[in-house]
């Protein structure tokens, strides 16, 4: 028997105890109809048609043969997954008596889709696909358990719990670094002399100094020992600033800017963590969320879990948001702001970061141009004003020395970040 799927909110609680099933109601309908026909026609033999169904209905009354205890146990393959992955839920029924067939009714949550189901005598298996990132309720299962004859039923409700769906990170390998790096061990070389592996220059040998590596071409040319000078290896403090002030959909493709923001930030976060850098997170819009900078593979999942509830915050407004708490940003941290550049308030936040001297890069997520009728002069004029407003926001950022790169959804983030590798990223002009 296949499960019946219902979309929407969880239904009201089911009645407790045994009650008449669908077959009982059908038999009762036949018996009552035969009795009414016997009264109307005056033929007593018509009552014989009601005898069989009436006997079966009497048998459907509560009796000692039905189980008194029904318990359902739930097993979920995983509570965390990425978009597109499958999750398997298994519900097993335990009873102190003999039961009949199972009739499941499944109310699905908004973030999953039912792929396959298998219903047996005492268990039911369901396979779901996570369709969108976020923290979702899988759904509610109402398991109708019938008695041996299939005339009475009892409903057991099982809450399938929540599922954390992580966004699929965008492809990213490039990790631009700012000019000034903190004095913390890492893999990025600075211009400051140290004990790294990247050569930053050549200098004369000083008496008493350890001859680490001689630069033979310069030594032969100058007639004196010349040594390679190595840069110190430092770790980068990087903060992903997510603009969640709104969620805009491209009229042509239906792409969500909020979805692409989190996917791009997740891809860049994973790239920096692979280089053993420290990554922090700040999300503006609704509830202000931040996570202090950390490193390691587990920190990636902590970052994603921090923003899984961002979509629920879109119904709230955050007036006069122009300054982030000092604890949200390490001093001198490189900040990547992922924004559709559709809300003027994000400019106030970026201006505050520039005044602090943080190196800053703005990654623009295009929202797509509104579709207008070319014959409508007012609509065409409004589109020109819309374009001018967005260009004015880009100019205001570049005028402050903030690089603005555009990321096209579906493409590698490296294409947008590649121009930043030609030069080091400086802090904003004060």
C-alpha positions, -999 to 999 in steps of 0.1 A, spaced: 0 0 0 13 34 -10 13 63 14 -11 92 9 9 125 6 -5 158 19 12 192 15 7 219 41 7 223 78 4 195 103 -32 183 108 -51 183 140 -43 156 165 -59 122 156 -86 107 179 -74 82 205 -85 46 207 -101 23 182 -128 35 159 -147 23 129 -127 20 97 -137 27 61 -148 -9 55 -171 -8 85 -187 25 74 -194 10 40 -209 -21 55 -230 0 79 -242 20 49 -254 -11 31 -272 -24 62 -290 9 68 -300 12 32 -314 -24 32 -334 -16 63 -349 16 49 -358 -3 16 -375 -30 37 -396 -4 55 -405 15 23 -414 -16 2 -429 -37 30 -409 -68 19 -393 -85 49 -369 -105 28 -350 -73 20 -338 -73 56 -318 -104 47 -295 -81 27 -287 -62 59 -280 -93 80 -244 -100 67 -231 -64 69 -248 -60 104 -230 -90 118 -196 -77 105 -203 -43 120 -210 -59 154 -176 -77 151 -160 -43 147 -169 -33 182 -140 -31 207 -129 -66 218 -101 -83 236 -85 -95 204 -73 -61 194 -39 -48 205 -40 -25 236 -5 -11 231 7 4 199 42 21 197 60 34 167 98 39 166 115 62 141 149 59 125 163 86 103 194 80 82 208 115 88 197 148 102 222 168 81 226 167 44 233 189 13 208 200 -13 199 171 -36 209 144 -12 184 117 0 172 109 35 156 77 45 131 74 73 120 41 87 90 37 111 85 4 128 53 -6 147 53 -26 179 20 -40 192 10 -65 219 -14 -83 195 -21 -91 159 -27 -61 136 -38 -58 100 -26 -37 71 -11 -2 76 -25 29 59 0 58 62 -9 95 56 22 117 52 21 155 56 53 168 40 73 198 51 82 226 26 119 217 21 117 180 11 100 159 -16 89 122 -13 109 100 -38 98 65 -28 79 47 -1 75 10 10 47 -1 34 48 -35 49 28 -53 77 47 -37 106 70 -11 91 70 18 66 100 33 48 101 67 31 129 82 10 130 120 7 151 144 -13 162 177 2 152 204 -24 163 236 -7 188 247 20 175 256 54 162 241 86 130 223 77 105 200 93 104 167 74 67 163 81 42 143 101 31 107 96 -3 95 106 -2 57 106 -36 41 105 -34 6 120 -62 -18 112 -73 -48 132 -71 -84 119 -104 -81 100 -97 -46 87 -129 -32 103 -115 -10 130 -86 13 130 -64 33 153 -41 62 144 -6 65 156 11 99 149 48 101 144 67 134 141 96 129 117 116 158 132 138 185 116 163 182 88 193 206 83 199 210 46 232 227 38 237 246 5 259 231 -22 290 253 -21 299 271 -53 332 260 -70 360 282 -56 397 276 -52 412 311 -54 418 329 -20 430 365 -25 447 379 5 451 415 18 484 434 21 485 433 59 483 399 76 481 392 113 511 376 131 496 342 131 509 310 115 494 301 82 501 293 46 500 328 31 533 346 26 537 383 35 564 408 25 576 407 61 608 386 65 603 353 82 608 315 80 585 307 52 591 290 19 583 318 -6 611 340 -18 605 377 -15 639 390 -23 677 387 -22 700 404 3 737 402 13 749 377 38 756 391 74 785 377 94 773 351 119 740 346 101 730 311 92 734 305 55 701 290 47 699 292 10 725 309 -12 713 327 -43 741 316 -66 734 339 -96 736 370 -75 766 357 -55 785 350 -87 776 384 -102 784 405 -72 813 385 -58 798 383 -23 775 358 -7 739 366 -14 710 349 4 674 343 -5 650 362 18 618 344 26 585 358 36 567 349 69 538 326 66 507 341 81 470 331 85 443 353 70 414 364 91 385 364 67 348 373 74 319 365 52 293 393 54 259 381 41 233 407 29 200 391 40 180 423 39 159 408 12 155 379 -12 151 388 -49 144 365 -78 156 369 -113 125 374 -135 141 353 -163 157 324 -144 139 324 -111 172 324 -92 171 335 -56 198 360 -45 196 347 -10 203 311 -22 232 322 -44 246 343 -16 249 314 8 262 290 -19 289 315 -30 299 323 6 300 285 15 323 279 -15 347 306 -6 346 296 30 356 261 22 385 274 0 400 295 28 396 268 54 415 244 32 444 268 34 441 267 72 429 303 74 405 316 100 369 323 88 342 343 106 306 351 96 282 381 99 247 381 86 227 413 84 189 414 80 163 404 105 183 390 135 219 400 134 240 369 135 277 364 137 302 337 144 337 344 156 366 334 133 378 299 135 395 272 114 391 235 107 366 214 88 341 214 116 340 252 116 326 251 81 295 233 93 292 256 123 292 285 98 264 270 77 243 261 107 245 297 119 227 310 88 201 282 83 174 303 99 182 334 78 152 328 55 128 329 86 141 364 94 131 380 62 97 391 76 115 414 100 130 448 93 162 461 107 160 500 108 191 521 110 216 493 107 248 512 101 273 497 124 284 461 133 293 451 168 331 452 175 331 416 185 318 405 151 349 415 132 386 408 141 409 438 137 422 440 101 401 410 89 395 407 52 357 411 46 338 396 17 304 412 14 279 391 -7 251 414 -17 226 420 -45 231 457 -40 194 463 -38 192 479 -4 208 513 5 213 502 41 241 479 31 261 509 20 260 523 55 274 490 68 302 489 42 311 525 49 315 517 86 339 488 77 359 511 54 362 536 82 376 508 104 402 501 78 392 466 71 402 453 36 369 448 18 356 431 -13 320 433 -26 307 403 -45 276 414 -63 249 388 -69 229 400 -99 191 402 -94 182 404 -131 166 433 -148 128 438 -144 109 429 -176 92 459 -191 71 466 -222 92 485 -247 61 504 -258 55 517 -222 75 549 -219 70 551 -182 82 516 -177 113 522 -199 121 553 -179 117 535 -146 141 508 -159 167 535 -167 163 549 -132 167 514 -118 200 509 -137 212 543 -128 206 537 -91 225 504 -92 254 520 -111 255 548 -85 258 522 -57 288 506 -75 304 540 -81 300 549 -44 318 517 -34 346 520 -60 351 557 -51 359 545 -15 385 521 -29 363 490 -25 366 465 -54 333 452 -67 331 419 -86 301 403 -101 294 366 -96 271 349 -121 251 320 -106 261 287 -120 297 298 -128 328 292 -107 335 319 -82 371 319 -94 361 338 -125 349 367 -104 379 367 -80 406 362 -105 412 400 -111 419 404 -74 450 381 -77 468 407 -98 473 430 -68 470 427 -30 438 440 -14 443 471 6 422 485 34 396 511 26 407 548 24 399 566 56 
